[in-house]
């Protein structure tokens, strides 16, 4: 009988590709009602282990080899299955071994790019040296010129950050929590400013200085691990997008991992992350200001799970007016549910030729008329206020039953902290009740 004492490269990929699913671009198909195992390999997947489809900005997808260099980590992050708390076998690649494995998959056209991360087995610069050596081998020895998303380790030195900028296509540092206060609740070893903000700012300055290196940086937040509010997350989001020009922020819902201090902590509903992505989209793509977004939060700083934030904000902003489709400017149209950037541009362009007088015209322009009817006015048509209450706003998937604790105390009590008069969610529900009666 053959006993394999040392795992080969593909066995390492099976394990370290599985652990990499906890990083940016992770699939949203996890079970949230039970603690996850310390090691979890993706199941029922048609793609080989360590290979994932990632969405590109142009709508296309790219097959990436997403892998950790090693899952050995000296840090004590209370939510992480790679932390020092977890007793299990660990794995790690050698530089040439990982570079050769990637090129094998690339030459077989199994992957088109690399997403490379790692635990911190020694020092931030110690593991950065391994990652940089791997990418250098791909760039110079194997002549690979394709996409490489390279993780910069928290606390990496300016020299390591600059080397990563020269070699990677995109860079990221996992911020994980929005503030030092929240980070301190889950780790005694990390410093928010030193480990996250300083290298992030260094990357930003490099990107601003020239265009010869990485095209941008992204980050990830773990949602619900440290009792942070959605407002805490939004404030950090606004700073990263507004001041440092981040390309994307990912919101990974917390899942308890076995053997960690947070094993019994309730999992975060996927719907909460979904709401944060919607808020992110409103801020980053639709251009909502911080002042405009304030009514979306309840008194505790959370987004209601049962209402799309754009619908909620429209019900608040247009509670006493109708948006005339033939008079409203682009920005006002964009704030109507069911009207996206492309549809708003088409409406403005069409009005230069002739007025818009039918829902069929709007539908042809890409407007989701079911959502827009309660807010848009057409010649001969004005929506009644009660129509907003009749809209199918509250039929979205409810959070998993295993996480009721995470929702306690988050009911909207009005937005007095923001100086907002009343709660649009309550107003919508009240209108719905009256309409039903």
Buried (B, 14 or more C-beta within 10 A) or exposed (E): EEEEEEBEBBEBBBBBBBBBBBBBBBEEEBEBEEBBEBBBBBEEEEEBBBBBEBEEEEEEEBBBBBBBBBBBBEBBBBBBBBBBBBEBEBBBBBBEBBBBBBBEBBEEEBBBBBBBBBBBBEBBBEBBBBBBBBBBBBBEEBEBEBBBBBBBBBBBBEEBBBBBBBBBBBBBBBBBBBBEEBBBBBBEEBBBEEBBBBBBBBBBBBBEEEEEBBEBBBBBBBBBBBEBBBBBBBBBBBEBBEEBEBBBBBBBBBBBBBBBBBBEBBBBBBBBBBBBEBBBBBBBEBEBEEEBBBBBBBBBBBBBBBBBBBBBBBBBBBBEEBBBBBEBEEEBBBBBBBBBBEBBBBBEEBBEEEEBBEBEBBBEBBBBEEBBBBBBBBEEEEBEBEEBBBBEBBEEEEBBEBBEEBBEEBBBEEBEBBEBEBBBBEBBBEBBEEBEE
